[in-house]
Amino acid sequence: MVNERRHDLPHLLFVERVAFAEPISVEMDRPMALHPKVAGFWRNGEFRRVLKIVDTRYEHGETHLRVVTDRGCFDLRRFRRPEPRTLRMDSIWELCAELDTVELSHPG
C-alpha cells in the first residue's frame, strides 16, 4: 500500500531561479528537542511556513535543506561559526536559492 501511494506522488524537478547568501531567522517546531525540524523562516519581515522538507544534505559543518513553503521553494543552509568575543559556536541560517518547480509526468 505504501509503495502504491509513492507512485501517485508527482515527480518534481527543481530549477534554481535566483542564488542568494541572505541571512534569515528560522523557527523550529520543537526548539528544545534533540532533533527539531524547521517550521518556517522569516525573510524581509514576512514569514514563510515550511510545508515539506524535500531533501536534507550534510556536509562538513553544514546542513543544506530543500524546502517547499506556502510561498515557493527554497534552499536553506545552516552552518556554525565562532562568535568573535566569546568564541562560542553560533548557528547561522541563510537562504541560498529560490527555486522554480516543474512537475514531470509519468510515462504511460
Rosetta silent file (secondary structure, phi, psi, omega in degrees, C-alpha in Angstrom):
SEQUENCE: MVNERRHDLPHLLFVERVAFAEPISVEMDRPMALHPKVAGFWRNGEFRRVLKIVDTRYEHGETHLRVVTDRGCFDLRRFRRPEPRTLRMDSIWELCAELDTVELSHPG
SCORE:     score description
SCORE:     0.000 S_00000001
   1 L     0.000  -42.010 -179.526    0.000    0.000    0.000 S_00000001
   2 H   -64.470  -42.673  179.853    2.800    2.433    0.850 S_00000001
   3 H   -63.934  -35.707  178.087    4.583    1.727   -2.453 S_00000001
   4 H   -63.766  -40.465  178.808    1.345    2.336   -4.381 S_00000001
   5 H   -64.454  -38.429 -178.525    1.000    5.765   -2.780 S_00000001
   6 H   -61.558  -35.260  179.195    4.561    6.631   -3.641 S_00000001
   7 H   -71.572  -21.938  179.253    3.850    6.104   -7.338 S_00000001
   8 H   -79.905  -18.734 -179.127    0.924    8.550   -7.105 S_00000001
   9 L   -71.665  142.183  179.175    3.145   11.377   -5.870 S_00000001
  10 L   -72.252  148.541  173.143    4.304   13.792   -8.575 S_00000001
  11 E   -91.213  127.152 -176.685    7.953   13.858   -9.548 S_00000001
  12 E  -111.756  139.986  173.009    9.301   17.374   -9.224 S_00000001
  13 E  -109.097  126.544 -179.245   12.264   18.953  -10.957 S_00000001
  14 E  -101.057  129.583 -179.629   13.760   21.906   -9.074 S_00000001
  15 E  -121.348  124.521 -178.963   15.362   24.701  -11.108 S_00000001
  16 E   -69.863  120.673  179.200   17.370   27.414   -9.380 S_00000001
  17 E   -90.276  -48.901 -177.398   15.867   30.806  -10.234 S_00000001
  18 E  -140.671  133.912  175.745   17.988   33.095   -8.021 S_00000001
  19 E   -96.162  141.998 -178.791   21.050   32.366   -5.866 S_00000001
  20 E  -132.652  170.112  162.472   21.434   34.160   -2.510 S_00000001
  21 E  -145.039   61.778 -170.817   23.612   34.303    0.551 S_00000001
  22 E  -106.780  122.193  178.087   20.987   36.082    2.646 S_00000001
  23 E   -64.088  141.212  177.758   20.767   35.642    6.449 S_00000001
  24 L  -134.866  163.092  173.407   17.343   34.526    7.692 S_00000001
  25 E  -105.128  127.322 -175.253   15.689   33.774   11.032 S_00000001
  26 E  -107.984  137.718  174.115   14.413   30.219   11.317 S_00000001
  27 E  -101.275  131.953  179.007   11.574   28.975   13.544 S_00000001
  28 E  -103.178  149.443 -178.065   11.868   25.410   14.842 S_00000001
  29 L   -72.420  -37.515  178.139    8.879   23.186   15.658 S_00000001
  30 L  -137.330   83.378 -170.861   10.334   21.873   18.950 S_00000001
  31 L   -57.963  -29.032 -177.315   13.337   24.053   19.827 S_00000001
  32 L   -93.888    0.021 -179.527   14.390   22.033   22.885 S_00000001
  33 L   -73.648  163.192  178.853   14.097   18.618   21.207 S_00000001
  34 L   -64.414  -42.821  179.745   17.138   16.578   20.239 S_00000001
  35 L  -129.475   76.660  179.295   16.314   16.874   16.524 S_00000001
  36 L   -70.433  157.378  178.685   13.930   19.799   15.954 S_00000001
  37 L  -110.944  151.858  177.913   12.556   20.435   12.462 S_00000001
  38 E   -71.088  124.063  178.984   12.360   23.698   10.595 S_00000001
  39 E   -97.359  -24.450 -179.889    8.793   25.031   10.802 S_00000001
  40 E   171.812  178.564  178.824    9.383   28.191    8.801 S_00000001
  41 E  -148.990  157.878  179.844   11.595   31.208    8.330 S_00000001
  42 E  -102.415  131.220  176.211   11.433   34.990    8.248 S_00000001
  43 E  -141.320  123.986 -179.468   12.564   36.895    5.188 S_00000001
  44 L    53.064   39.392  177.353   12.077   40.648    4.702 S_00000001
  45 L    77.389    4.745  178.926    9.591   40.739    7.575 S_00000001
  46 E  -115.217  137.659  179.657    7.395   38.000    6.070 S_00000001
  47 E   -90.888  133.932  174.956    7.017   34.503    7.485 S_00000001
  48 E  -115.658  116.102 -177.868    7.216   31.518    5.132 S_00000001
  49 E   -84.057  128.407  178.437    5.794   28.312    6.626 S_00000001
  50 E   -77.113  121.469  177.457    7.617   25.112    5.624 S_00000001
  51 E   -89.818  -36.608 -178.395    5.134   22.587    4.253 S_00000001
  52 E  -155.298  137.415  170.206    7.678   19.885    3.403 S_00000001
  53 E   -93.699  110.360 -173.874   11.403   19.291    3.683 S_00000001
  54 E   -80.512  -37.312 -175.712   12.145   17.626    0.353 S_00000001
  55 E  -150.805  144.549  174.519   15.846   16.928    0.840 S_00000001
  56 E  -129.442  130.146  179.384   18.475   17.185    3.561 S_00000001
  57 E  -130.100  134.689 -179.577   22.194   17.063    2.789 S_00000001
  58 E  -110.220  133.090  172.497   25.006   17.131    5.328 S_00000001
  59 E  -127.459  173.927 -178.096   28.493   18.420    4.630 S_00000001
  60 L   -58.953  110.392  177.381   31.360   19.148    6.992 S_00000001
  61 L    75.870    7.306 -177.232   29.952   21.713    9.439 S_00000001
  62 E  -137.413  151.501  171.607   26.913   22.473    7.272 S_00000001
  63 E  -127.563  129.938  179.017   23.344   21.284    6.741 S_00000001
  64 E  -113.314  132.010  178.817   21.537   22.017    3.490 S_00000001
  65 E  -122.775  137.784  168.731   17.735   21.813    3.228 S_00000001
  66 E  -107.207  120.297 -172.948   15.489   21.972    0.178 S_00000001
  67 E  -125.801  148.940  170.459   12.055   23.090    1.369 S_00000001
  68 E  -106.543  125.737 -178.713    8.601   23.670   -0.056 S_00000001
  69 E  -117.221  177.635  176.415    6.853   26.574    1.664 S_00000001
  70 L   -71.677   -5.758  179.918    3.496   28.285    1.389 S_00000001
  71 L  -132.032   33.223  176.944    5.265   30.893   -0.790 S_00000001
  72 E   119.505 -173.526 -178.139    7.533   28.830   -3.038 S_00000001
  73 E  -114.965  143.665 -174.562   10.546   26.514   -2.857 S_00000001
  74 E  -145.321  156.767  168.083   13.921   27.395   -1.386 S_00000001
  75 E  -105.728  130.666  178.740   17.349   26.033   -0.497 S_00000001
  76 E  -118.081  153.500  177.763   18.476   26.811    3.063 S_00000001
  77 E  -135.670  136.959  174.518   21.872   26.344    4.687 S_00000001
  78 E  -118.843  130.033  176.196   22.834   26.085    8.348 S_00000001
  79 E  -141.312  165.894 -177.597   26.438   26.437    9.414 S_00000001
  80 E  -116.142  141.078  175.203   28.318   27.126   12.604 S_00000001
  81 E  -146.109  150.544 -179.081   30.867   29.842   13.240 S_00000001
  82 E   -73.313  138.724  174.217   32.553   31.140   16.400 S_00000001
  83 L   -74.226  127.347 -170.108   31.244   34.342   17.935 S_00000001
  84 L   -56.585  -38.109 -175.682   34.296   36.669   17.884 S_00000001
  85 L   -80.966  -39.852 -174.340   34.211   37.836   21.514 S_00000001
  86 L  -103.962  -14.448 -175.130   33.310   34.611   23.328 S_00000001
  87 L    63.312   13.432  174.009   34.379   32.009   20.710 S_00000001
  88 L   -72.644  140.428 -178.767   31.070   30.265   21.414 S_00000001
  89 E   -78.420  124.912  176.960   29.755   28.479   18.312 S_00000001
  90 E  -107.071  144.085  173.439   26.655   30.118   16.827 S_00000001
  91 E   -90.515  128.241 -179.474   24.315   28.519   14.299 S_00000001
  92 E  -116.545  132.323  175.658   23.740   30.738   11.289 S_00000001
  93 E  -110.114  140.023  174.339   20.932   30.159    8.789 S_00000001
  94 E  -141.491  152.434  175.056   20.926   31.604    5.307 S_00000001
  95 E   -85.085  123.833 -176.632   18.767   31.480    2.225 S_00000001
  96 E   -98.948  -36.480 -176.668   20.839   30.023   -0.616 S_00000001
  97 E  -158.603  149.278  169.547   18.432   29.883   -3.552 S_00000001
  98 E  -103.490  133.641 -171.630   14.886   30.482   -4.690 S_00000001
  99 E  -117.997  148.036  167.132   13.644   27.613   -6.836 S_00000001
 100 E  -100.223  150.966  177.244   11.049   27.021   -9.529 S_00000001
 101 E  -119.589  143.160  175.898    9.428   23.605   -9.709 S_00000001
 102 E  -125.679  125.280  178.789    8.355   21.669  -12.765 S_00000001
 103 E   -83.497  125.352  178.637    6.093   18.638  -12.350 S_00000001
 104 E   -91.783  134.802  179.919    7.265   15.727  -14.502 S_00000001
 105 L   -82.568  151.987  178.112    4.569   13.498  -15.928 S_00000001
 106 L   -80.155  138.661  175.996    4.702    9.720  -15.533 S_00000001
 107 L   -69.089  140.172  175.086    5.251    7.743  -18.742 S_00000001
 108 L    81.074    0.000    0.000    2.275    5.690  -19.836 S_00000001
